[in-house]
Amino acid sequence: MTTQPKDERLSPDDRDFVTALASGLDVILAFDQQHPRMTLSEVAARTGMNRARARRFLLTLNALGYVRKQHRHFELAPRTLQLGYAYLSANNYRTVIQQHLEDITRETGESSSLGVLDGSDVIYVGRSAAPHRLMAITLAVGTRLPAVLTSMGRVLLAQLPDDELDALLETVTLERHTEHTITDKAELRDCLRRVREQGYCIVDQELDSGLRSLAVPAFDAHGRLLGAINVSTNAARIDLATLTERFLPLLQDKAHQIATQVS
């Protein structure tokens, strides 16, 4: 595996940092599954802006076609999909990986996904869904989940250099979702060390009762990290032995194939 170049980012007080652009993106990201339609006051509250500033950004986004205004409420317009599509189309390895995700679903009967790390979240950028539903929320391309609570997230966190991992974990609050959730940071660090050493991660009912998942990292032919691929299932249907003895070799083989096919 090759060492990844460090992502050097501007700080908000840097002279090259465009505050207006950052604020406009904050307004777009304020809309989510729980807040699909909001008033001006609600957008201002969620972004921490005053009403006048939030209004200017909403009206600008409306003029550009990214936000729709309906009486007192605002909502995202379909044009915002172009932002996500630009990412997906620029990363053409997704087509290769998507075929492997579908193969995993066909061979296991379970859902399989590709995730990438974004801050403390893992974002689903590829998905092959099995007919049965695993969680109360709908998992799809674009879904964000806390990285520390998911097998893909932990695989990706384990790839970070120690200093970056420590800095990220300092910002994370470990909330209990089930009786199995790891809520102690020292225990989580030990878990991530094991994941780094063994090259895979199993998360057993920590995010949602009954949800059991397995993930491995996916690299390209040059050793660059592309993301993590997983298989997720119901604990009542698939036991841990099946995950390690049957599903793990399958995911490892798919990861090897991806590394030979993506340059």
C-alpha positions as CSV (number, residue, x, y, z in Angstrom):
1,M,0.0,0.0,0.0
2,T,1.4,3.4,-0.9
3,T,1.3,6.4,1.4
4,Q,-1.5,8.8,0.6
5,P,-0.6,12.5,0.1
6,K,-1.8,14.6,2.9
7,D,-4.8,16.8,2.1
8,E,-3.7,20.3,2.9
9,R,-6.8,22.5,3.3
10,L,-7.2,26.2,3.7
11,S,-8.3,27.5,7.1
12,P,-11.4,29.8,7.1
13,D,-9.1,32.8,7.9
14,D,-6.8,32.2,4.9
15,R,-6.9,35.0,2.4
16,D,-7.7,32.5,-0.4
17,F,-10.7,31.1,1.5
18,V,-14.0,32.2,-0.2
19,T,-16.4,32.6,2.7
20,A,-19.4,33.2,0.4
21,L,-18.9,29.9,-1.4
22,A,-18.6,28.1,1.9
23,S,-21.8,29.7,3.2
24,G,-23.7,28.8,0.0
25,L,-22.7,25.2,0.4
26,D,-23.7,25.3,4.1
27,V,-27.2,26.4,3.0
28,I,-27.5,23.5,0.6
29,L,-26.3,21.0,3.2
30,A,-28.8,22.3,5.7
31,F,-31.5,20.4,3.8
32,D,-31.7,16.7,4.7
33,Q,-34.2,13.9,5.2
34,Q,-35.5,15.5,8.4
35,H,-35.6,19.0,6.9
36,P,-36.6,18.7,3.3
37,R,-38.6,22.0,3.4
38,M,-37.7,25.0,5.6
39,T,-38.6,28.6,6.1
40,L,-36.0,31.3,6.0
41,S,-35.9,31.4,9.8
42,E,-35.3,27.6,9.9
43,V,-32.5,27.8,7.4
44,A,-30.9,30.7,9.3
45,A,-31.1,28.7,12.6
46,R,-29.6,25.5,11.1
47,T,-26.7,27.4,9.4
48,G,-26.0,29.9,12.2
49,M,-26.5,32.8,9.9
50,N,-28.7,35.9,10.5
51,R,-31.9,36.1,8.5
52,A,-30.6,38.7,6.0
53,R,-27.5,36.6,5.1
54,A,-29.5,33.4,4.8
55,R,-32.1,35.2,2.6
56,R,-29.4,36.4,0.2
57,F,-28.0,32.9,-0.2
58,L,-31.4,31.3,-0.6
59,L,-32.5,33.8,-3.2
60,T,-29.2,33.4,-5.1
61,L,-29.5,29.6,-5.1
62,N,-33.1,30.0,-6.2
63,A,-32.0,32.2,-9.1
64,L,-29.4,29.6,-10.1
65,G,-31.9,26.8,-10.0
66,Y,-30.6,24.9,-7.0
67,V,-33.4,25.9,-4.6
68,R,-37.1,26.2,-5.1
69,K,-39.2,28.7,-3.3
70,Q,-42.9,27.9,-2.5
71,H,-44.5,30.7,-0.5
72,R,-42.7,30.8,2.8
73,H,-40.8,27.6,2.3
74,F,-37.6,26.6,0.5
75,E,-36.6,23.2,-0.8
76,L,-33.8,21.8,-2.9
77,A,-34.4,21.6,-6.7
78,P,-33.4,18.7,-8.8
79,R,-30.5,20.6,-10.2
80,T,-28.5,19.9,-7.0
81,L,-28.2,16.3,-8.2
82,Q,-25.7,17.6,-10.8
83,L,-23.3,18.3,-7.9
84,G,-23.3,14.7,-6.8
85,Y,-23.3,13.4,-10.3
86,A,-20.2,15.4,-11.1
87,Y,-18.4,13.5,-8.3
88,L,-19.7,10.1,-9.4
89,S,-19.0,10.7,-13.1
90,A,-15.4,12.0,-12.4
91,N,-14.7,8.7,-10.5
92,N,-15.2,6.2,-13.2
93,Y,-14.0,3.3,-11.0
94,R,-17.5,3.3,-9.6
95,T,-18.8,1.4,-12.7
96,V,-16.3,-1.4,-12.0
97,I,-17.0,-1.6,-8.3
98,Q,-20.8,-1.4,-8.8
99,Q,-20.6,-4.7,-10.8
100,H,-18.8,-6.3,-7.9
101,L,-21.3,-5.0,-5.4
102,E,-24.1,-6.6,-7.5
103,D,-22.1,-9.8,-7.7
104,I,-21.8,-9.9,-3.9
105,T,-25.5,-9.4,-3.5
106,R,-26.2,-12.2,-6.0
107,E,-23.9,-14.6,-4.3
108,T,-24.9,-13.8,-0.7
109,G,-28.4,-12.6,-1.0
110,E,-27.4,-9.6,1.1
111,S,-26.9,-5.8,0.5
112,S,-23.5,-4.6,-0.5
113,S,-22.1,-1.0,-0.6
114,L,-19.2,1.2,-1.4
115,G,-18.4,4.0,1.1
116,V,-15.9,6.8,1.3
117,L,-14.8,8.8,4.3
118,D,-15.9,12.5,4.6
119,G,-14.8,13.9,7.9
120,S,-16.3,11.8,10.7
121,D,-18.9,10.3,8.4
122,V,-18.9,7.5,5.8
123,I,-20.9,8.4,2.7
124,Y,-22.5,5.7,0.5
125,V,-21.3,6.2,-3.1
126,G,-22.3,2.8,-4.4
127,R,-25.1,0.4,-3.4
128,S,-26.5,-3.0,-4.4
129,A,-29.6,-3.5,-2.3
130,A,-31.1,-6.9,-1.4
131,P,-35.0,-7.1,-1.2
132,H,-35.1,-7.2,2.6
133,R,-34.7,-4.0,4.5
134,L,-32.2,-3.9,7.3
135,M,-32.7,-0.5,9.0
136,A,-35.4,2.0,9.8
137,I,-33.7,4.5,7.5
138,T,-33.3,3.9,3.8
139,L,-29.7,3.3,2.8
140,A,-28.9,4.7,-0.7
141,V,-26.2,6.5,-2.6
142,G,-25.7,9.8,-0.7
143,T,-26.6,8.4,2.8
144,R,-24.2,9.5,5.5
145,L,-23.6,7.5,8.7
146,P,-21.2,8.0,11.6
147,A,-17.9,6.3,10.6
148,V,-17.2,5.1,14.1
149,L,-20.4,3.0,14.1
150,T,-20.1,1.3,10.7
151,S,-17.8,-1.4,9.4
152,M,-17.0,0.6,6.3
153,G,-16.3,3.7,8.4
154,R,-13.9,1.8,10.8
155,V,-12.1,0.2,7.9
156,L,-11.5,3.7,6.4
157,L,-10.6,5.3,9.8
158,A,-8.0,2.5,10.3
159,Q,-6.3,3.6,7.1
160,L,-5.6,7.1,8.5
161,P,-2.2,8.1,9.8
162,D,-2.2,8.0,13.6
163,D,-2.0,11.8,14.0
164,E,-5.0,12.3,11.7
165,L,-7.0,9.6,13.4
166,D,-6.3,11.0,16.8
167,A,-7.3,14.5,15.7
168,L,-10.6,13.2,14.2
169,L,-11.5,11.1,17.2
170,E,-11.0,14.1,19.5
171,T,-14.0,15.7,17.6
172,V,-16.3,12.7,17.8
173,T,-18.9,12.1,20.5
174,L,-19.6,8.4,21.0
175,E,-23.4,8.0,21.5
176,R,-25.0,4.7,22.6
177,H,-27.4,3.4,20.0
178,T,-27.7,-0.2,21.3
179,E,-26.4,-2.2,24.2
180,H,-23.5,-3.3,22.0
181,T,-22.3,0.2,21.0
182,I,-18.7,1.1,21.8
183,T,-18.8,4.3,23.8
184,D,-15.3,4.4,25.2
185,K,-12.6,6.0,23.0
186,A,-9.8,3.9,24.3
187,E,-11.8,0.8,23.4
188,L,-12.6,2.2,20.0
189,R,-8.9,2.9,19.3
190,D,-8.1,-0.7,20.2
191,C,-10.8,-1.8,17.8
192,L,-9.3,0.3,15.0
193,R,-5.8,-1.1,15.7
194,R,-7.2,-4.6,15.2
195,V,-9.0,-3.6,12.1
196,R,-5.8,-2.1,10.7
197,E,-3.9,-5.3,11.5
198,Q,-6.4,-7.8,10.2
199,G,-7.6,-5.8,7.2
200,Y,-11.3,-6.1,7.8
201,C,-14.0,-5.1,10.2
202,I,-17.1,-6.6,11.6
203,V,-19.6,-4.4,13.4
204,D,-22.2,-6.4,15.2
205,Q,-25.4,-4.5,16.2
206,E,-23.8,-1.3,17.3
207,L,-25.7,1.1,15.1
208,D,-29.0,-0.7,15.0
209,S,-30.2,-3.8,16.8
210,G,-30.1,-6.8,14.4
211,L,-27.7,-5.1,11.9
212,R,-24.5,-6.9,11.3
213,S,-22.0,-5.9,8.7
214,L,-18.5,-6.7,7.4
215,A,-16.2,-4.5,5.4
216,V,-12.8,-4.5,3.7
217,P,-10.8,-1.7,2.1
218,A,-10.6,-1.3,-1.7
219,F,-7.5,0.0,-3.4
220,D,-6.6,0.6,-7.0
221,A,-3.6,-0.9,-8.8
222,H,-1.3,1.7,-7.4
223,G,-2.3,1.1,-3.8
224,R,-4.5,4.2,-3.5
225,L,-7.5,3.9,-1.3
226,L,-10.8,4.0,-3.2
227,G,-13.1,3.4,-0.3
228,A,-14.5,0.4,1.6
229,I,-16.9,-2.3,0.4
230,N,-19.2,-4.2,2.7
231,V,-21.9,-6.7,3.0
232,S,-24.7,-6.0,5.6
233,T,-27.2,-8.4,7.0
234,N,-29.6,-9.3,9.8
235,A,-28.0,-10.9,12.8
236,A,-30.9,-13.4,13.1
237,R,-30.3,-14.6,9.6
238,I,-26.5,-14.6,9.2
239,D,-24.3,-15.7,12.1
240,L,-20.7,-14.4,12.7
241,A,-19.2,-17.7,11.5
242,T,-20.9,-17.2,8.1
243,L,-19.5,-13.7,7.9
244,T,-15.9,-14.7,8.6
245,E,-15.9,-18.1,6.8
246,R,-18.0,-17.4,3.7
247,F,-18.5,-13.7,3.2
248,L,-15.0,-12.4,4.2
249,P,-13.1,-14.5,1.5
250,L,-15.7,-13.3,-1.0
251,L,-15.1,-9.6,-0.2
252,Q,-11.4,-10.0,-0.1
253,D,-11.5,-11.6,-3.5
254,K,-13.6,-8.8,-4.9
255,A,-11.2,-6.2,-3.4
256,H,-8.3,-8.1,-5.1
257,Q,-10.2,-8.0,-8.4
258,I,-10.9,-4.3,-8.0
259,A,-7.2,-3.7,-7.5
260,T,-6.4,-5.4,-10.7
261,Q,-9.1,-3.6,-12.7
262,V,-8.8,0.0,-11.5
263,S,-5.6,1.8,-12.3
